[in-house]
Amino acid sequence: MVYPRTIYQTEYIYRDIVQKNKRWGLGLSAGYGIGRNGLSPILAVTVNYNLFQF
C-alpha cells in the first residue's frame, strides 16, 4: 500500500503592535521657585499637552 505524504501547514498571523501616541501626560517636576521667602525648592505634579509628535 502506498500512503500519501502528510503535509502540515501552519499559518502565522503577524500583528503589528502600534501604540497610539498620547498627547496628554501627567508628570512630576522639581526646581526652584520664587515665593515669599525668596528662592525655594519646589516639587510639583504637572499636566502637560504635547504640541509636536516625532
mmCIF entry with sequence, helices, sheets and N, C-alpha, C, O atoms, coordinates in Angstrom:
data_MODEL
# 
_entry.id   MODEL 
# 
_entity.id                         1 
_entity.type                       polymer 
_entity.pdbx_number_of_molecules   1 
# 
_entity_poly.entity_id                      1 
_entity_poly.type                           'polypeptide(L)' 
_entity_poly.nstd_linkage                   no 
_entity_poly.nstd_monomer                   no 
_entity_poly.pdbx_seq_one_letter_code       MVYPRTIYQTEYIYRDIVQKNKRWGLGLSAGYGIGRNGLSPILAVTVNYNLFQF 
_entity_poly.pdbx_seq_one_letter_code_can   MVYPRTIYQTEYIYRDIVQKNKRWGLGLSAGYGIGRNGLSPILAVTVNYNLFQF 
_entity_poly.pdbx_strand_id                 A 
# 
loop_
_entity_poly_seq.entity_id 
_entity_poly_seq.num 
_entity_poly_seq.mon_id 
_entity_poly_seq.hetero 
1 1  MET n 
1 2  VAL n 
1 3  TYR n 
1 4  PRO n 
1 5  ARG n 
1 6  THR n 
1 7  ILE n 
1 8  TYR n 
1 9  GLN n 
1 10 THR n 
1 11 GLU n 
1 12 TYR n 
1 13 ILE n 
1 14 TYR n 
1 15 ARG n 
1 16 ASP n 
1 17 ILE n 
1 18 VAL n 
1 19 GLN n 
1 20 LYS n 
1 21 ASN n 
1 22 LYS n 
1 23 ARG n 
1 24 TRP n 
1 25 GLY n 
1 26 LEU n 
1 27 GLY n 
1 28 LEU n 
1 29 SER n 
1 30 ALA n 
1 31 GLY n 
1 32 TYR n 
1 33 GLY n 
1 34 ILE n 
1 35 GLY n 
1 36 ARG n 
1 37 ASN n 
1 38 GLY n 
1 39 LEU n 
1 40 SER n 
1 41 PRO n 
1 42 ILE n 
1 43 LEU n 
1 44 ALA n 
1 45 VAL n 
1 46 THR n 
1 47 VAL n 
1 48 ASN n 
1 49 TYR n 
1 50 ASN n 
1 51 LEU n 
1 52 PHE n 
1 53 GLN n 
1 54 PHE n 
# 
_struct_asym.id          A 
_struct_asym.entity_id   1 
# 
_struct_sheet.id               AA1 
_struct_sheet.type             ? 
_struct_sheet.number_strands   2 
_struct_sheet.details          ? 
# 
_struct_sheet_order.sheet_id     AA1 
_struct_sheet_order.range_id_1   1 
_struct_sheet_order.range_id_2   2 
_struct_sheet_order.offset       ? 
_struct_sheet_order.sense        anti-parallel 
# 
loop_
_struct_sheet_range.sheet_id 
_struct_sheet_range.id 
_struct_sheet_range.beg_label_comp_id 
_struct_sheet_range.beg_label_asym_id 
_struct_sheet_range.beg_label_seq_id 
_struct_sheet_range.pdbx_beg_PDB_ins_code 
_struct_sheet_range.end_label_comp_id 
_struct_sheet_range.end_label_asym_id 
_struct_sheet_range.end_label_seq_id 
_struct_sheet_range.pdbx_end_PDB_ins_code 
_struct_sheet_range.beg_auth_comp_id 
_struct_sheet_range.beg_auth_asym_id 
_struct_sheet_range.beg_auth_seq_id 
_struct_sheet_range.end_auth_comp_id 
_struct_sheet_range.end_auth_asym_id 
_struct_sheet_range.end_auth_seq_id 
AA1 1 TRP A 24 ? GLY A 35 ? TRP A 24 GLY A 35 
AA1 2 GLY A 38 ? TYR A 49 ? GLY A 38 TYR A 49 
# 
loop_
_atom_site.group_PDB 
_atom_site.id 
_atom_site.type_symbol 
_atom_site.label_atom_id 
_atom_site.label_alt_id 
_atom_site.label_comp_id 
_atom_site.label_asym_id 
_atom_site.label_entity_id 
_atom_site.label_seq_id 
_atom_site.pdbx_PDB_ins_code 
_atom_site.Cartn_x 
_atom_site.Cartn_y 
_atom_site.Cartn_z 
_atom_site.occupancy 
_atom_site.B_iso_or_equiv 
_atom_site.pdbx_formal_charge 
_atom_site.auth_seq_id 
_atom_site.auth_comp_id 
_atom_site.auth_asym_id 
_atom_site.auth_atom_id 
_atom_site.pdbx_PDB_model_num 
ATOM 1   N N  . MET A 1 1  ? 0.843  -1.176 0.000  1.00 0.00 ? 1  MET A N  1 
ATOM 2   C CA . MET A 1 1  ? 0.000  0.000  0.000  1.00 0.00 ? 1  MET A CA 1 
ATOM 3   C C  . MET A 1 1  ? 0.891  1.243  0.000  1.00 0.00 ? 1  MET A C  1 
ATOM 4   O O  . MET A 1 1  ? 1.940  1.288  0.643  1.00 0.00 ? 1  MET A O  1 
ATOM 5   N N  . VAL A 1 2  ? 0.448  2.213  -0.720 1.00 0.00 ? 2  VAL A N  1 
ATOM 6   C CA . VAL A 1 2  ? 1.167  3.479  -0.780 1.00 0.00 ? 2  VAL A CA 1 
ATOM 7   C C  . VAL A 1 2  ? 0.295  4.537  -0.136 1.00 0.00 ? 2  VAL A C  1 
ATOM 8   O O  . VAL A 1 2  ? -0.856 4.730  -0.527 1.00 0.00 ? 2  VAL A O  1 
ATOM 9   N N  . TYR A 1 3  ? 0.846  5.218  0.849  1.00 0.00 ? 3  TYR A N  1 
ATOM 10  C CA . TYR A 1 3  ? 0.112  6.266  1.544  1.00 0.00 ? 3  TYR A CA 1 
ATOM 11  C C  . TYR A 1 3  ? 0.602  7.630  1.047  1.00 0.00 ? 3  TYR A C  1 
ATOM 12  O O  . TYR A 1 3  ? 1.788  7.801  0.766  1.00 0.00 ? 3  TYR A O  1 
ATOM 13  N N  . PRO A 1 4  ? -0.305 8.589  0.942  1.00 0.00 ? 4  PRO A N  1 
ATOM 14  C CA . PRO A 1 4  ? 0.141  9.920  0.521  1.00 0.00 ? 4  PRO A CA 1 
ATOM 15  C C  . PRO A 1 4  ? 0.963  10.586 1.637  1.00 0.00 ? 4  PRO A C  1 
ATOM 16  O O  . PRO A 1 4  ? 0.752  10.333 2.823  1.00 0.00 ? 4  PRO A O  1 
ATOM 17  N N  . ARG A 1 5  ? 1.885  11.427 1.226  1.00 0.00 ? 5  ARG A N  1 
ATOM 18  C CA . ARG A 1 5  ? 2.726  12.122 2.200  1.00 0.00 ? 5  ARG A CA 1 
ATOM 19  C C  . ARG A 1 5  ? 1.885  13.159 2.944  1.00 0.00 ? 5  ARG A C  1 
ATOM 20  O O  . ARG A 1 5  ? 1.109  13.889 2.328  1.00 0.00 ? 5  ARG A O  1 
ATOM 21  N N  . THR A 1 6  ? 2.038  13.222 4.248  1.00 0.00 ? 6  THR A N  1 
ATOM 22  C CA . THR A 1 6  ? 1.282  14.165 5.072  1.00 0.00 ? 6  THR A CA 1 
ATOM 23  C C  . THR A 1 6  ? 2.048  15.472 5.130  1.00 0.00 ? 6  THR A C  1 
ATOM 24  O O  . THR A 1 6  ? 3.229  15.496 5.475  1.00 0.00 ? 6  THR A O  1 
ATOM 25  N N  . ILE A 1 7  ? 1.380  16.545 4.796  1.00 0.00 ? 7  ILE A N  1 
ATOM 26  C CA . ILE A 1 7  ? 1.984  17.869 4.835  1.00 0.00 ? 7  ILE A CA 1 
ATOM 27  C C  . ILE A 1 7  ? 1.222  18.690 5.862  1.00 0.00 ? 7  ILE A C  1 
ATOM 28  O O  . ILE A 1 7  ? 0.004  18.853 5.780  1.00 0.00 ? 7  ILE A O  1 
ATOM 29  N N  . TYR A 1 8  ? 1.971  19.200 6.828  1.00 0.00 ? 8  TYR A N  1 
ATOM 30  C CA . TYR A 1 8  ? 1.367  20.042 7.839  1.00 0.00 ? 8  TYR A CA 1 
ATOM 31  C C  . TYR A 1 8  ? 1.609  21.491 7.452  1.00 0.00 ? 8  TYR A C  1 
ATOM 32  O O  . TYR A 1 8  ? 2.748  21.903 7.232  1.00 0.00 ? 8  TYR A O  1 
ATOM 33  N N  . GLN A 1 9  ? 0.553  22.245 7.371  1.00 0.00 ? 9  GLN A N  1 
ATOM 34  C CA . GLN A 1 9  ? 0.667  23.648 7.012  1.00 0.00 ? 9  GLN A CA 1 
ATOM 35  C C  . GLN A 1 9  ? 0.252  24.483 8.206  1.00 0.00 ? 9  GLN A C  1 
ATOM 36  O O  . GLN A 1 9  ? -0.860 24.360 8.718  1.00 0.00 ? 9  GLN A O  1 
ATOM 37  N N  . THR A 1 10 ? 1.151  25.319 8.632  1.00 0.00 ? 10 THR A N  1 
ATOM 38  C CA . THR A 1 10 ? 0.837  26.210 9.743  1.00 0.00 ? 10 THR A CA 1 
ATOM 39  C C  . THR A 1 10 ? 0.755  27.618 9.194  1.00 0.00 ? 10 THR A C  1 
ATOM 40  O O  . THR A 1 10 ? 1.533  28.021 8.330  1.00 0.00 ? 10 THR A O  1 
ATOM 41  N N  . GLU A 1 11 ? -0.190 28.339 9.709  1.00 0.00 ? 11 GLU A N  1 
ATOM 42  C CA . GLU A 1 11 ? -0.399 29.713 9.248  1.00 0.00 ? 11 GLU A CA 1 
ATOM 43  C C  . GLU A 1 11 ? 0.005  30.662 10.359 1.00 0.00 ? 11 GLU A C  1 
ATOM 44  O O  . GLU A 1 11 ? -0.516 30.593 11.472 1.00 0.00 ? 11 GLU A O  1 
ATOM 45  N N  . TYR A 1 12 ? 0.932  31.543 10.048 1.00 0.00 ? 12 TYR A N  1 
ATOM 46  C CA . TYR A 1 12 ? 1.386  32.530 11.020 1.00 0.00 ? 12 TYR A CA 1 
ATOM 47  C C  . TYR A 1 12 ? 0.660  33.837 10.753 1.00 0.00 ? 12 TYR A C  1 
ATOM 48  O O  . TYR A 1 12 ? 0.575  34.308 9.619  1.00 0.00 ? 12 TYR A O  1 
ATOM 49  N N  . ILE A 1 13 ? 0.150  34.397 11.810 1.00 0.00 ? 13 ILE A N  1 
ATOM 50  C CA . ILE A 1 13 ? -0.533 35.683 11.706 1.00 0.00 ? 13 ILE A CA 1 
ATOM 51  C C  . ILE A 1 13 ? 0.349  36.702 12.411 1.00 0.00 ? 13 ILE A C  1 
ATOM 52  O O  . ILE A 1 13 ? 0.590  36.617 13.615 1.00 0.00 ? 13 ILE A O  1 
ATOM 53  N N  . TYR A 1 14 ? 0.819  37.663 11.637 1.00 0.00 ? 14 TYR A N  1 
ATOM 54  C CA . TYR A 1 14 ? 1.669  38.704 12.202 1.00 0.00 ? 14 TYR A CA 1 
ATOM 55  C C  . TYR A 1 14 ? 0.810  39.931 12.473 1.00 0.00 ? 14 TYR A C  1 
ATOM 56  O O  . TYR A 1 14 ? 0.075  40.399 11.604 1.00 0.00 ? 14 TYR A O  1 
ATOM 57  N N  . ARG A 1 15 ? 0.915  40.428 13.665 1.00 0.00 ? 15 ARG A N  1 
ATOM 58  C CA . ARG A 1 15 ? 0.160  41.616 14.033 1.00 0.00 ? 15 ARG A CA 1 
ATOM 59  C C  . ARG A 1 15 ? 1.140  42.722 14.375 1.00 0.00 ? 15 ARG A C  1 
ATOM 60  O O  . ARG A 1 15 ? 2.058  42.535 15.174 1.00 0.00 ? 15 ARG A O  1 
ATOM 61  N N  . ASP A 1 16 ? 0.938  43.839 13.778 1.00 0.00 ? 16 ASP A N  1 
ATOM 62  C CA . ASP A 1 16 ? 1.752  44.989 14.123 1.00 0.00 ? 16 ASP A CA 1 
ATOM 63  C C  . ASP A 1 16 ? 1.155  45.644 15.347 1.00 0.00 ? 16 ASP A C  1 
ATOM 64  O O  . ASP A 1 16 ? -0.010 46.042 15.357 1.00 0.00 ? 16 ASP A O  1 
ATOM 65  N N  . ILE A 1 17 ? 1.958  45.748 16.358 1.00 0.00 ? 17 ILE A N  1 
ATOM 66  C CA . ILE A 1 17 ? 1.506  46.405 17.582 1.00 0.00 ? 17 ILE A CA 1 
ATOM 67  C C  . ILE A 1 17 ? 1.877  47.871 17.456 1.00 0.00 ? 17 ILE A C  1 
ATOM 68  O O  . ILE A 1 17 ? 3.045  48.249 17.554 1.00 0.00 ? 17 ILE A O  1 
ATOM 69  N N  . VAL A 1 18 ? 0.873  48.674 17.239 1.00 0.00 ? 18 VAL A N  1 
ATOM 70  C CA . VAL A 1 18 ? 1.087  50.099 17.074 1.00 0.00 ? 18 VAL A CA 1 
ATOM 71  C C  . VAL A 1 18 ? 0.537  50.793 18.305 1.00 0.00 ? 18 VAL A C  1 
ATOM 72  O O  . VAL A 1 18 ? -0.642 50.675 18.637 1.00 0.00 ? 18 VAL A O  1 
ATOM 73  N N  . GLN A 1 19 ? 1.413  51.511 18.965 1.00 0.00 ? 19 GLN A N  1 
ATOM 74  C CA . GLN A 1 19 ? 0.985  52.203 20.175 1.00 0.00 ? 19 GLN A CA 1 
ATOM 75  C C  . GLN A 1 19 ? 0.515  53.599 19.793 1.00 0.00 ? 19 GLN A C  1 
ATOM 76  O O  . GLN A 1 19 ? 1.206  54.333 19.087 1.00 0.00 ? 19 GLN A O  1 
ATOM 77  N N  . LYS A 1 20 ? -0.642 53.940 20.260 1.00 0.00 ? 20 LYS A N  1 
ATOM 78  C CA . LYS A 1 20 ? -1.197 55.247 19.966 1.00 0.00 ? 20 LYS A CA 1 
ATOM 79  C C  . LYS A 1 20 ? -0.410 56.309 20.725 1.00 0.00 ? 20 LYS A C  1 
ATOM 80  O O  . LYS A 1 20 ? -0.199 56.209 21.933 1.00 0.00 ? 20 LYS A O  1 
ATOM 81  N N  . ASN A 1 21 ? 0.015  57.325 19.987 1.00 0.00 ? 21 ASN A N  1 
ATOM 82  C CA . ASN A 1 21 ? 0.760  58.406 20.627 1.00 0.00 ? 21 ASN A CA 1 
ATOM 83  C C  . ASN A 1 21 ? -0.169 59.197 21.541 1.00 0.00 ? 21 ASN A C  1 
ATOM 84  O O  . ASN A 1 21 ? -1.269 59.592 21.155 1.00 0.00 ? 21 ASN A O  1 
ATOM 85  N N  . LYS A 1 22 ? 0.295  59.408 22.730 1.00 0.00 ? 22 LYS A N  1 
ATOM 86  C CA . LYS A 1 22 ? -0.523 60.112 23.711 1.00 0.00 ? 22 LYS A CA 1 
ATOM 87  C C  . LYS A 1 22 ? -0.193 61.593 23.679 1.00 0.00 ? 22 LYS A C  1 
ATOM 88  O O  . LYS A 1 22 ? 0.977  61.976 23.709 1.00 0.00 ? 22 LYS A O  1 
ATOM 89  N N  . ARG A 1 23 ? -1.200 62.406 23.620 1.00 0.00 ? 23 ARG A N  1 
ATOM 90  C CA . ARG A 1 23 ? -0.998 63.857 23.632 1.00 0.00 ? 23 ARG A CA 1 
ATOM 91  C C  . ARG A 1 23 ? -0.969 64.398 25.049 1.00 0.00 ? 23 ARG A C  1 
ATOM 92  O O  . ARG A 1 23 ? -0.222 65.334 25.333 1.00 0.00 ? 23 ARG A O  1 
ATOM 93  N N  . TRP A 1 24 ? -1.759 63.837 25.938 1.00 0.00 ? 24 TRP A N  1 
ATOM 94  C CA . TRP A 1 24 ? -1.823 64.319 27.315 1.00 0.00 ? 24 TRP A CA 1 
ATOM 95  C C  . TRP A 1 24 ? -0.936 63.463 28.195 1.00 0.00 ? 24 TRP A C  1 
ATOM 96  O O  . TRP A 1 24 ? -0.789 62.262 27.964 1.00 0.00 ? 24 TRP A O  1 
ATOM 97  N N  . GLY A 1 25 ? -0.349 64.081 29.202 1.00 0.00 ? 25 GLY A N  1 
ATOM 98  C CA . GLY A 1 25 ? 0.505  63.345 30.115 1.00 0.00 ? 25 GLY A CA 1 
ATOM 99  C C  . GLY A 1 25 ? 0.460  63.929 31.508 1.00 0.00 ? 25 GLY A C  1 
ATOM 100 O O  . GLY A 1 25 ? 0.010  65.055 31.719 1.00 0.00 ? 25 GLY A O  1 
ATOM 101 N N  . LEU A 1 26 ? 0.931  63.150 32.442 1.00 0.00 ? 26 LEU A N  1 
ATOM 102 C CA . LEU A 1 26 ? 0.995  63.546 33.839 1.00 0.00 ? 26 LEU A CA 1 
ATOM 103 C C  . LEU A 1 26 ? 2.429  63.319 34.283 1.00 0.00 ? 26 LEU A C  1 
ATOM 104 O O  . LEU A 1 26 ? 3.001  62.259 34.027 1.00 0.00 ? 26 LEU A O  1 
ATOM 105 N N  . GLY A 1 27 ? 3.011  64.305 34.946 1.00 0.00 ? 27 GLY A N  1 
ATOM 106 C CA . GLY A 1 27 ? 4.408  64.184 35.312 1.00 0.00 ? 27 GLY A CA 1 
ATOM 107 C C  . GLY A 1 27 ? 4.719  64.786 36.664 1.00 0.00 ? 27 GLY A C  1 
ATOM 108 O O  . GLY A 1 27 ? 3.845  65.313 37.353 1.00 0.00 ? 27 GLY A O  1 
ATOM 109 N N  . LEU A 1 28 ? 5.971  64.694 37.020 1.00 0.00 ? 28 LEU A N  1 
ATOM 110 C CA . LEU A 1 28 ? 6.471  65.215 38.275 1.00 0.00 ? 28 LEU A CA 1 
ATOM 111 C C  . LEU A 1 28 ? 7.620  66.159 37.945 1.00 0.00 ? 28 LEU A C  1 
ATOM 112 O O  . LEU A 1 28 ? 8.528  65.795 37.197 1.00 0.00 ? 28 LEU A O  1 
ATOM 113 N N  . SER A 1 29 ? 7.586  67.360 38.494 1.00 0.00 ? 29 SER A N  1 
ATOM 114 C CA . SER A 1 29 ? 8.616  68.365 38.209 1.00 0.00 ? 29 SER A CA 1 
ATOM 115 C C  . SER A 1 29 ? 9.265  68.830 39.505 1.00 0.00 ? 29 SER A C  1 
ATOM 116 O O  . SER A 1 29 ? 8.633  68.898 40.559 1.00 0.00 ? 29 SER A O  1 
ATOM 117 N N  . ALA A 1 30 ? 10.538 69.144 39.387 1.00 0.00 ? 30 ALA A N  1 
ATOM 118 C CA . ALA A 1 30 ? 11.279 69.672 40.528 1.00 0.00 ? 30 ALA A CA 1 
ATOM 119 C C  . ALA A 1 30 ? 12.097 70.857 40.056 1.00 0.00 ? 30 ALA A C  1 
ATOM 120 O O  . ALA A 1 30 ? 12.574 70.874 38.921 1.00 0.00 ? 30 ALA A O  1 
ATOM 121 N N  . GLY A 1 31 ? 12.261 71.839 40.911 1.00 0.00 ? 31 GLY A N  1 
ATOM 122 C CA . GLY A 1 31 ? 13.044 73.006 40.535 1.00 0.00 ? 31 GLY A CA 1 
ATOM 123 C C  . GLY A 1 31 ? 13.028 74.037 41.636 1.00 0.00 ? 31 GLY A C  1 
ATOM 124 O O  . GLY A 1 31 ? 12.788 73.727 42.802 1.00 0.00 ? 31 GLY A O  1 
ATOM 125 N N  . TYR A 1 32 ? 13.287 75.273 41.244 1.00 0.00 ? 32 TYR A N  1 
ATOM 126 C CA . TYR A 1 32 ? 13.275 76.393 42.187 1.00 0.00 ? 32 TYR A CA 1 
ATOM 127 C C  . TYR A 1 32 ? 12.188 77.375 41.786 1.00 0.00 ? 32 TYR A C  1 
ATOM 128 O O  . TYR A 1 32 ? 11.947 77.603 40.601 1.00 0.00 ? 32 TYR A O  1 
ATOM 129 N N  . GLY A 1 33 ? 11.545 77.947 42.773 1.00 0.00 ? 33 GLY A N  1 
ATOM 130 C CA . GLY A 1 33 ? 10.511 78.936 42.529 1.00 0.00 ? 33 GLY A CA 1 
ATOM 131 C C  . GLY A 1 33 ? 10.691 80.138 43.435 1.00 0.00 ? 33 GLY A C  1 
ATOM 132 O O  . GLY A 1 33 ? 11.364 80.071 44.463 1.00 0.00 ? 33 GLY A O  1 
ATOM 133 N N  . ILE A 1 34 ? 10.086 81.217 43.039 1.00 0.00 ? 34 ILE A N  1 
ATOM 134 C CA . ILE A 1 34 ? 10.163 82.442 43.834 1.00 0.00 ? 34 ILE A CA 1 
ATOM 135 C C  . ILE A 1 34 ? 8.899  82.539 44.678 1.00 0.00 ? 34 ILE A C  1 
ATOM 136 O O  . ILE A 1 34 ? 7.784  82.530 44.155 1.00 0.00 ? 34 ILE A O  1 
ATOM 137 N N  . GLY A 1 35 ? 9.087  82.630 45.973 1.00 0.00 ? 35 GLY A N  1 
ATOM 138 C CA . GLY A 1 35 ? 7.970  82.747 46.898 1.00 0.00 ? 35 GLY A CA 1 
ATOM 139 C C  . GLY A 1 35 ? 8.160  83.910 47.835 1.00 0.00 ? 35 GLY A C  1 
ATOM 140 O O  . GLY A 1 35 ? 8.923  84.831 47.540 1.00 0.00 ? 35 GLY A O  1 
ATOM 141 N N  . ARG A 1 36 ? 7.482  83.882 48.953 1.00 0.00 ? 36 ARG A N  1 
ATOM 142 C CA . ARG A 1 36 ? 7.573  84.965 49.936 1.00 0.00 ? 36 ARG A CA 1 
ATOM 143 C C  . ARG A 1 36 ? 8.958  85.054 50.556 1.00 0.00 ? 36 ARG A C  1 
ATOM 144 O O  . ARG A 1 36 ? 9.421  86.140 50.903 1.00 0.00 ? 36 ARG A O  1 
ATOM 145 N N  . ASN A 1 37 ? 9.612  83.917 50.693 1.00 0.00 ? 37 ASN A N  1 
ATOM 146 C CA . ASN A 1 37 ? 10.930 83.881 51.329 1.00 0.00 ? 37 ASN A CA 1 
ATOM 147 C C  . ASN A 1 37 ? 12.057 83.864 50.296 1.00 0.00 ? 37 ASN A C  1 
ATOM 148 O O  . ASN A 1 37 ? 13.169 83.444 50.617 1.00 0.00 ? 37 ASN A O  1 
ATOM 149 N N  . GLY A 1 38 ? 11.801 84.303 49.084 1.00 0.00 ? 38 GLY A N  1 
ATOM 150 C CA . GLY A 1 38 ? 12.822 84.283 48.036 1.00 0.00 ? 38 GLY A CA 1 
ATOM 151 C C  . GLY A 1 38 ? 12.795 82.960 47.282 1.00 0.00 ? 38 GLY A C  1 
ATOM 152 O O  . GLY A 1 38 ? 11.740 82.344 47.127 1.00 0.00 ? 38 GLY A O  1 
ATOM 153 N N  . LEU A 1 39 ? 13.951 82.535 46.821 1.00 0.00 ? 39 LEU A N  1 
ATOM 154 C CA . LEU A 1 39 ? 14.036 81.262 46.090 1.00 0.00 ? 39 LEU A CA 1 
ATOM 155 C C  . LEU A 1 39 ? 13.904 80.086 47.039 1.00 0.00 ? 39 LEU A C  1 
ATOM 156 O O  . LEU A 1 39 ? 14.527 80.061 48.100 1.00 0.00 ? 39 LEU A O  1 
ATOM 157 N N  . SER A 1 40 ? 13.101 79.122 46.659 1.00 0.00 ? 40 SER A N  1 
ATOM 158 C CA . SER A 1 40 ? 12.954 77.909 47.455 1.00 0.00 ? 40 SER A CA 1 
ATOM 159 C C  . SER A 1 40 ? 12.713 76.733 46.517 1.00 0.00 ? 40 SER A C  1 
ATOM 160 O O  . SER A 1 40 ? 12.127 76.903 45.447 1.00 0.00 ? 40 SER A O  1 
ATOM 161 N N  . PRO A 1 41 ? 13.159 75.546 46.906 1.00 0.00 ? 41 PRO A N  1 
ATOM 162 C CA . PRO A 1 41 ? 12.930 74.370 46.051 1.00 0.00 ? 41 PRO A CA 1 
ATOM 163 C C  . PRO A 1 41 ? 11.454 73.991 46.039 1.00 0.00 ? 41 PRO A C  1 
ATOM 164 O O  . PRO A 1 41 ? 10.751 74.120 47.042 1.00 0.00 ? 41 PRO A O  1 
ATOM 165 N N  . ILE A 1 42 ? 11.005 73.523 44.884 1.00 0.00 ? 42 ILE A N  1 
ATOM 166 C CA . ILE A 1 42 ? 9.600  73.103 44.772 1.00 0.00 ? 42 ILE A CA 1 
ATOM 167 C C  . ILE A 1 42 ? 9.544  71.726 44.119 1.00 0.00 ? 42 ILE A C  1 
ATOM 168 O O  . ILE A 1 42 ? 10.436 71.341 43.363 1.00 0.00 ? 42 ILE A O  1 
ATOM 169 N N  . LEU A 1 43 ? 8.503  71.014 44.420 1.00 0.00 ? 43 LEU A N  1 
ATOM 170 C CA . LEU A 1 43 ? 8.182  69.727 43.816 1.00 0.00 ? 43 LEU A CA 1 
ATOM 171 C C  . LEU A 1 43 ? 6.718  69.806 43.423 1.00 0.00 ? 43 LEU A C  1 
ATOM 172 O O  . LEU A 1 43 ? 5.863  70.081 44.265 1.00 0.00 ? 43 LEU A O  1 
ATOM 173 N N  . ALA A 1 44 ? 6.419  69.568 42.149 1.00 0.00 ? 44 ALA A N  1 
ATOM 174 C CA . ALA A 1 44 ? 5.050  69.776 41.682 1.00 0.00 ? 44 ALA A CA 1 
ATOM 175 C C  . ALA A 1 44 ? 4.612  68.634 40.776 1.00 0.00 ? 44 ALA A C  1 
ATOM 176 O O  . ALA A 1 44 ? 5.425  68.021 40.084 1.00 0.00 ? 44 ALA A O  1 
ATOM 177 N N  . VAL A 1 45 ? 3.325  68.362 40.793 1.00 0.00 ? 45 VAL A N  1 
ATOM 178 C CA . VAL A 1 45 ? 2.705  67.439 39.842 1.00 0.00 ? 45 VAL A CA 1 
ATOM 179 C C  . VAL A 1 45 ? 2.224  68.279 38.676 1.00 0.00 ? 45 VAL A C  1 
ATOM 180 O O  . VAL A 1 45 ? 1.531  69.278 38.871 1.00 0.00 ? 45 VAL A O  1 
ATOM 181 N N  . THR A 1 46 ? 2.589  67.879 37.456 1.00 0.00 ? 46 THR A N  1 
ATOM 182 C CA . THR A 1 46 ? 2.256  68.677 36.277 1.00 0.00 ? 46 THR A CA 1 
ATOM 183 C C  . THR A 1 46 ? 1.387  67.891 35.305 1.00 0.00 ? 46 THR A C  1 
ATOM 184 O O  . THR A 1 46 ? 1.476  66.667 35.214 1.00 0.00 ? 46 THR A O  1 
ATOM 185 N N  . VAL A 1 47 ? 0.557  68.614 34.589 1.00 0.00 ? 47 VAL A N  1 
ATOM 186 C CA . VAL A 1 47 ? -0.231 68.061 33.488 1.00 0.00 ? 47 VAL A CA 1 
ATOM 187 C C  . VAL A 1 47 ? 0.294  68.732 32.230 1.00 0.00 ? 47 VAL A C  1 
ATOM 188 O O  . VAL A 1 47 ? 0.374  69.959 32.164 1.00 0.00 ? 47 VAL A O  1 
ATOM 189 N N  . ASN A 1 48 ? 0.655  67.929 31.228 1.00 0.00 ? 48 ASN A N  1 
ATOM 190 C CA . ASN A 1 48 ? 1.194  68.521 30.010 1.00 0.00 ? 48 ASN A CA 1 
ATOM 191 C C  . ASN A 1 48 ? 0.457  68.027 28.770 1.00 0.00 ? 48 ASN A C  1 
ATOM 192 O O  . ASN A 1 48 ? -0.200 66.986 28.782 1.00 0.00 ? 48 ASN A O  1 
ATOM 193 N N  . TYR A 1 49 ? 0.587  68.807 27.704 1.00 0.00 ? 49 TYR A N  1 
ATOM 194 C CA . TYR A 1 49 ? -0.022 68.508 26.412 1.00 0.00 ? 49 TYR A CA 1 
ATOM 195 C C  . TYR A 1 49 ? 1.068  68.614 25.358 1.00 0.00 ? 49 TYR A C  1 
ATOM 196 O O  . TYR A 1 49 ? 1.727  69.649 25.259 1.00 0.00 ? 49 TYR A O  1 
ATOM 197 N N  . ASN A 1 50 ? 1.269  67.577 24.579 1.00 0.00 ? 50 ASN A N  1 
ATOM 198 C CA . ASN A 1 50 ? 2.311  67.572 23.561 1.00 0.00 ? 50 ASN A CA 1 
ATOM 199 C C  . ASN A 1 50 ? 1.793  68.216 22.279 1.00 0.00 ? 50 ASN A C  1 
ATOM 200 O O  . ASN A 1 50 ? 0.865  67.713 21.646 1.00 0.00 ? 50 ASN A O  1 
ATOM 201 N N  . LEU A 1 51 ? 2.407  69.332 21.910 1.00 0.00 ? 51 LEU A N  1 
ATOM 202 C CA . LEU A 1 51 ? 2.019  70.022 20.677 1.00 0.00 ? 51 LEU A CA 1 
ATOM 203 C C  . LEU A 1 51 ? 2.603  69.330 19.448 1.00 0.00 ? 51 LEU A C  1 
ATOM 204 O O  . LEU A 1 51 ? 1.954  69.267 18.404 1.00 0.00 ? 51 LEU A O  1 
ATOM 205 N N  . PHE A 1 52 ? 3.822  68.813 19.569 1.00 0.00 ? 52 PHE A N  1 
ATOM 206 C CA . PHE A 1 52 ? 4.501  68.179 18.447 1.00 0.00 ? 52 PHE A CA 1 
ATOM 207 C C  . PHE A 1 52 ? 4.794  66.721 18.785 1.00 0.00 ? 52 PHE A C  1 
ATOM 208 O O  . PHE A 1 52 ? 5.134  66.389 19.920 1.00 0.00 ? 52 PHE A O  1 
ATOM 209 N N  . GLN A 1 53 ? 4.659  65.867 17.792 1.00 0.00 ? 53 GLN A N  1 
ATOM 210 C CA . GLN A 1 53 ? 4.985  64.454 17.969 1.00 0.00 ? 53 GLN A CA 1 
ATOM 211 C C  . GLN A 1 53 ? 5.979  64.052 16.892 1.00 0.00 ? 53 GLN A C  1 
ATOM 212 O O  . GLN A 1 53 ? 5.806  64.375 15.716 1.00 0.00 ? 53 GLN A O  1 
ATOM 213 N N  . PHE A 1 54 ? 7.030  63.337 17.311 1.00 0.00 ? 54 PHE A N  1 
ATOM 214 C CA . PHE A 1 54 ? 8.058  62.903 16.370 1.00 0.00 ? 54 PHE A CA 1 
ATOM 215 C C  . PHE A 1 54 ? 7.979  61.424 16.135 1.00 0.00 ? 54 PHE A C  1 
ATOM 216 O O  . PHE A 1 54 ? 8.772  60.879 15.367 1.00 0.00 ? 54 PHE A O  1 
# 
